[in-house]
Amino acid sequence: MKKLLMIIPLVILLCFTFGCQQGEEPVEEAVAEVGALSDEDVAAIKTTLDSLAQALLAGGTEAILEFFTEDTTVIAEGGISKGREELKEIFSKVTYTAFNQTLEEIDGRYDLAFVRGTASLTMEAEGAPEPIQGTGKFLDILRKQEDGSWLIAISMLVSDYPLPE
């Protein structure tokens, strides 16, 4: 009798499990489609990052900061910068003379997206004896704003060059 009592819950559990699995696939696919970025969102994200590249070359710290959220975080080998005020301090000390980026992947859901890519740049920095050239990779996380625009909430930059010892 004890064995029978143990088997009945197992049978019920298996029936419930298999019964639920048949209905899950269409729901999962529907959720993935509903939350996927639209073509318009992808185009807006590309426009945001292209416009940021133009702003970097044109100079003007305030114009550059407009592509970042107020509470943005930028992570690079040199440390972490939080908020537009800290970024303002950094961007006010450099002038970009060349900047190229390749967007390799854009994906996301609802109002959050990520962009992975590569970049190369040349910049002049306060106190540097000559222009600094670099290449690297980046991962940007963007947040959709109420007006439909996309701003960078988190940016992580990784240089292709080893850190000095």
Residue pairs with C-beta under 8 A, 6 or more apart in sequence:
35 109
35 110
36 109
37 45
37 106
37 107
37 108
37 109
37 113
41 108
41 113
41 144
41 150
42 106
44 148
44 149
44 150
45 106
45 113
45 115
45 142
45 150
46 103
46 106
48 67
48 142
48 149
48 150
48 151
48 152
49 101
49 103
49 115
49 140
51 67
52 64
52 67
52 152
53 99
53 100
53 101
55 63
55 64
55 66
55 67
56 64
56 96
56 99
57 96
57 97
57 98
57 99
59 95
59 96
61 88
61 91
61 92
62 88
64 87
64 91
65 84
65 87
65 88
65 91
67 151
67 152
68 74
68 84
68 87
68 151
68 152
68 153
68 155
69 143
69 151
69 152
69 153
70 83
70 84
71 82
71 83
71 153
72 82
72 83
72 84
72 87
72 151
72 152
72 153
72 154
72 155
73 80
73 81
73 82
73 153
73 154
73 155
74 80
74 81
74 87
74 90
74 154
74 155
74 156
74 157
75 154
75 155
75 156
75 157
76 156
76 157
76 158
76 159
77 157
77 158
77 159
77 163
81 87
81 90
93 125
93 126
94 123
94 124
94 125
94 126
95 123
95 124
95 125
96 121
96 122
96 123
97 122
97 123
97 124
97 131
98 120
98 121
98 122
99 119
99 120
99 121
99 122
100 119
100 120
100 121
101 117
101 118
101 119
101 138
102 117
102 118
102 119
103 115
103 116
103 117
104 116
104 117
104 118
105 114
105 115
105 116
105 117
106 113
106 114
106 115
107 113
107 114
108 114
108 142
110 144
111 143
111 144
112 141
112 142
112 143
112 144
113 141
113 142
113 144
113 150
114 139
114 140
114 141
114 142
115 138
115 139
115 140
115 142
116 137
116 138
116 139
117 137
117 138
118 135
118 136
118 137
118 138
119 135
119 136
119 137
119 138
120 133
120 134
120 135
121 133
121 134
121 135
122 131
122 132
122 133
122 134
123 131
123 132
124 131
124 132
125 132
134 159
134 160
134 161
135 159
135 160
135 161
136 157
136 158
136 159
136 160
136 161
137 157
137 158
137 160
138 155
138 156
138 157
138 158
139 155
139 156
140 152
140 154
140 155
140 156
141 152
141 153
141 154
141 155
142 150
142 151
142 152
142 153
143 150
143 151
143 153
144 150
145 151
